[in-house]
Amino acid sequence: MEENFSLLESRIFNTIAFTDCEKLFHSLEKIKGNTIFVGAGGSRVVAEFARIVLEKKNHLLGLTCSYRDLCYRDLSFYQNLFIASYSGTNYGVQLCAELPLKKYLFSSLKEGEFQELLSYHSCLKKEHSFISIGATLIPISLLLLYYDPTFSFSTTFNKEFLLSKPYTSFEVYTGTDTVVAATYLESTMVEGGLGSIILHDKYDYCHGRSTYSKEISTLTIYLINQEKELDRELLSLLSNSKREMIILKGETEDAVRNQYQLLVKSMYLTKQIATLLAKDLSNIDYDKKIVPKIYHFEGEM
């Protein structure tokens, strides 16, 4: 885990240097019309960020969903399918190949059978990790560079969080403006075995969702893209409830850049939580029977 976090910045720089960014960005520019964005695990985080960037940059209408959703949705409203997959080889990707949409595969694959392969490459050694932070943040960094060519990766902001004790129950306050970090936190807490996690939409909290934390000791993680009146009201109320709280806040005037920044902060927060729990995010003791069986499943969904 320590090695993968220490190599994160150099892996991003190396991929940007060894990827034909001009070709990649030209392909991204061509995506027009209603688009579905799909991914699983860490690639779901990539799919969410891709939707945000292309909605803003290409002025399209996007929807993020899971592979299985594609079996049940009316696809006639959409023209494109954007598939985020680091390996580009799972069954979900194969399923997409059969759909009547123009397909864009965003992957580290060097070649493929898709109409449009949006590929990226690195000459550094491959990340070996159950929770692949590089495989998530590298493609997202390329998408941010497409959105904002002045982007420069930096971890100069705070990456240390003062936690009084280990936690195994978490509540995340979020919304569409912080969905990238929230998606990462949910996926990593569960897949990494760090504990149970609940995502609260900030306004939905008015419907009695405060009942949960009255009964169970949780760590509150509050995500802020650009602070609003609702944030100030909620934070005032939550601060009086004697709970431990971590506030992750975007530090720029741009909402897309803040989504990225919140994601990076969330990655370092999960690293610290895992350390307190004596867990290694790169070496998770996952279920050796269930995971391979479902990962290689190729039946009807």
C-alpha positions in Angstrom: 0.0 0.0 0.0 2.8 2.4 1.0 4.6 1.8 -2.3 1.5 2.3 -4.5 0.7 5.6 -2.8 4.4 6.7 -3.0 4.4 5.9 -6.8 1.0 7.5 -7.5 2.3 10.9 -8.7 5.1 9.4 -10.9 2.7 6.9 -12.4 0.4 9.8 -13.4 3.2 11.9 -14.9 4.6 8.8 -16.8 1.2 7.9 -18.3 0.6 11.5 -19.5 4.1 11.5 -21.1 3.7 8.1 -22.8 0.1 8.5 -23.9 -0.8 10.1 -27.2 -2.8 12.8 -25.5 -3.5 14.7 -28.7 -5.1 11.6 -30.3 -7.0 10.7 -27.1 -8.4 14.2 -26.7 -9.4 14.4 -30.4 -11.4 11.1 -29.9 -13.0 12.5 -26.7 -14.1 15.6 -28.6 -16.0 13.5 -31.1 -18.4 12.2 -28.5 -21.6 14.0 -29.0 -25.2 13.3 -28.1 -26.8 11.3 -25.2 -24.2 9.0 -23.6 -24.3 6.2 -21.1 -21.2 5.9 -18.9 -20.5 2.5 -17.4 -17.8 0.9 -15.1 -17.4 -1.5 -12.2 -15.4 -1.1 -9.0 -12.7 1.6 -9.3 -13.7 2.0 -12.9 -17.2 3.2 -11.8 -15.4 6.1 -10.2 -13.7 6.8 -13.6 -17.1 6.5 -15.4 -18.6 9.1 -13.0 -15.8 11.6 -13.6 -15.9 11.0 -17.4 -19.6 11.8 -17.4 -19.0 15.1 -15.4 -16.2 16.1 -17.7 -18.0 15.3 -21.0 -21.2 16.9 -19.9 -19.3 20.1 -19.1 -16.8 20.1 -22.0 -18.9 18.4 -24.8 -22.3 19.7 -23.7 -24.0 16.3 -23.8 -26.5 14.5 -21.6 -24.9 11.6 -19.6 -26.1 8.8 -17.4 -23.8 6.6 -15.3 -24.9 3.1 -14.6 -23.7 -0.5 -14.0 -23.2 -3.1 -16.6 -26.3 -5.0 -15.5 -28.4 -1.9 -15.8 -27.8 -2.1 -19.6 -29.9 -5.2 -19.7 -33.0 -3.4 -18.4 -32.8 0.2 -19.7 -34.4 1.5 -22.9 -31.3 2.4 -24.8 -33.1 4.1 -27.7 -32.6 7.5 -26.1 -28.8 7.2 -26.3 -26.3 7.4 -29.1 -23.1 6.4 -27.3 -21.7 4.1 -24.7 -18.6 5.1 -22.8 -16.9 2.1 -21.1 -14.3 2.7 -18.4 -12.2 -0.5 -17.8 -8.5 -0.5 -16.9 -8.1 -4.1 -18.3 -10.8 -3.9 -20.9 -11.3 -7.6 -20.7 -14.1 -8.3 -18.2 -17.4 -9.8 -19.1 -19.2 -6.5 -18.7 -17.1 -5.1 -21.6 -17.9 -8.1 -23.7 -21.6 -7.5 -23.0 -21.3 -3.9 -24.2 -20.0 -5.1 -27.5 -23.4 -6.5 -28.4 -25.3 -3.3 -27.8 -26.6 -1.1 -30.7 -24.7 2.1 -29.6 -21.5 3.7 -30.7 -18.9 2.4 -28.2 -15.9 4.1 -26.7 -13.6 1.9 -24.5 -11.4 4.0 -22.2 -8.7 1.5 -21.2 -5.0 0.7 -20.9 -5.5 -1.8 -23.7 -3.1 -1.2 -26.7 -5.5 -2.6 -29.2 -9.1 -3.9 -29.4 -12.1 -4.5 -31.5 -14.1 -1.5 -30.4 -15.2 1.2 -32.7 -13.2 3.7 -30.6 -10.4 2.6 -28.3 -9.4 5.5 -26.0 -6.1 4.1 -24.8 -3.5 5.3 -22.3 0.0 3.8 -21.6 2.8 3.8 -19.1 6.3 2.4 -19.1 6.5 2.0 -15.3 5.8 -1.3 -13.6 2.2 -2.2 -13.3 0.4 -1.5 -10.0 -0.3 -4.8 -8.2 -3.1 -4.0 -5.7 -6.5 -5.2 -4.8 -7.6 -1.6 -4.4 -6.0 0.0 -7.4 -5.7 3.7 -6.7 -3.5 4.2 -9.8 -5.8 2.4 -12.1 -8.5 4.8 -10.9 -6.7 8.1 -10.6 -4.5 7.8 -13.8 -7.4 7.8 -16.3 -9.2 10.4 -14.3 -6.1 12.6 -14.4 -6.1 12.3 -18.2 -9.8 13.3 -18.3 -9.1 16.3 -16.2 -6.2 17.3 -18.5 -8.7 17.1 -21.4 -11.1 19.3 -19.5 -8.4 21.7 -18.4 -5.0 21.7 -20.2 -3.5 23.8 -17.5 -4.0 21.0 -14.9 -1.0 20.0 -12.9 -1.2 17.1 -10.5 -0.3 18.1 -7.0 -0.6 16.6 -3.5 0.5 19.7 -1.7 -2.9 20.0 0.1 -3.5 18.3 3.4 -3.2 14.5 3.4 -3.1 13.9 7.1 -6.3 13.5 9.1 -6.5 13.4 12.9 -8.6 10.4 13.9 -9.0 9.6 17.6 -9.5 5.9 17.1 -10.1 3.2 14.4 -13.6 3.2 12.9 -15.5 0.4 11.1 -18.7 2.4 10.5 -18.9 5.5 8.3 -21.4 8.1 7.2 -20.7 10.2 4.1 -22.6 13.4 3.4 -22.6 14.0 -0.3 -24.5 14.9 -3.5 -24.1 15.1 -7.2 -21.4 17.7 -6.8 -19.2 15.3 -4.7 -20.3 12.0 -6.3 -16.8 11.0 -7.5 -15.2 11.0 -4.1 -18.4 9.4 -2.6 -18.3 6.6 -5.1 -14.7 5.9 -4.4 -15.3 5.9 -0.6 -18.2 3.5 -0.8 -16.4 1.1 -3.1 -13.1 1.1 -1.2 -14.6 0.8 2.3 -16.6 -2.2 1.2 -14.1 -3.9 -1.1 -11.3 -3.2 1.3 -13.2 -4.6 4.3 -12.8 -1.4 6.2 -16.3 -1.3 7.5 -19.9 -0.5 6.7 -20.7 2.8 5.0 -23.8 4.8 4.3 -24.1 7.7 1.8 -26.4 10.5 2.7 -27.6 13.0 0.2 -27.3 16.2 2.2 -30.9 17.4 1.6 -32.4 13.9 2.2 -31.0 14.1 5.7 -34.2 16.0 6.6 -36.1 12.7 6.3 -34.9 11.2 9.6 -31.7 9.8 8.4 -30.1 11.2 11.6 -31.6 8.2 13.4 -28.8 5.9 12.3 -26.0 7.8 14.0 -28.0 8.2 17.2 -27.7 4.4 17.7 -24.3 3.6 16.2 -20.9 5.2 16.7 -19.7 6.3 13.2 -17.1 8.5 11.6 -18.7 11.3 9.7 -17.1 12.2 6.4 -18.5 15.5 5.0 -17.7 16.3 1.4 -17.9 19.9 0.2 -17.3 21.0 -3.4 -18.2 24.6 -3.0 -19.8 25.5 0.3 -23.5 26.4 0.3 -26.0 27.5 3.0 -27.2 23.9 3.5 -23.6 22.9 4.2 -23.3 25.6 6.9 -26.6 24.6 8.5 -25.8 20.8 8.5 -22.3 21.3 9.8 -23.6 23.4 12.6 -26.1 20.7 13.6 -23.7 17.9 13.2 -21.0 19.6 15.2 -23.3 19.7 18.2 -23.9 15.9 18.1 -20.6 15.0 19.7 -19.5 12.9 16.7 -16.1 12.7 15.2 -16.1 14.4 11.8 -13.7 14.7 8.9 -14.5 17.6 6.4 -13.0 17.2 2.9 -13.4 20.5 1.0 -12.5 21.5 -2.6 -10.0 24.4 -2.7 -10.6 25.9 -6.1 -13.3 27.9 -7.8 -13.9 25.2 -10.4 -16.4 22.4 -9.5 -14.8 19.8 -11.8 -11.3 20.3 -10.4 -12.8 20.1 -6.9 -14.3 16.7 -7.7 -10.8 15.6 -8.6 -9.2 17.1 -5.5 -11.9 15.6 -3.2 -11.2 12.2 -4.8 -7.4 12.4 -4.1 -8.1 13.5 -0.5 -10.5 10.6 -0.1 -7.8 8.2 -1.3 -5.4 9.4 1.4 -8.2 9.3 4.0 -8.9 5.6 3.3 -5.1 4.9 3.5 -5.1 6.4 7.0 -8.2 4.5 8.0 -6.8 1.3 6.7 -3.5 1.9 8.6 -5.4 2.4 11.9 -7.2 -0.9 11.3 -3.9 -2.6 10.4 -5.2 -3.4 6.9 -3.3 -3.2 3.6 -5.4 -1.9 0.7 -3.0 -3.5 -1.7 -3.4 -7.0 -0.2 -7.0 -7.6 0.9 -8.2 -11.0 2.2 -11.1 -11.2 -0.2 -13.5 -14.2 -0.6 -11.5 -16.6 -2.9 -14.6 -18.5 -3.9 -17.1 -15.8 -4.7 -14.9 -13.1 -6.3 -13.3 -15.3 -9.1 -16.6 -17.0 -9.8 -18.6 -13.9 -10.3 -15.7 -12.0 -12.0 -15.5 -14.7 -14.7 -19.3 -15.2 -14.9 -20.5 -15.1 -18.5 -24.2 -16.1 -18.2 -27.4 -14.2 -18.6 -27.6 -11.1 -16.3 
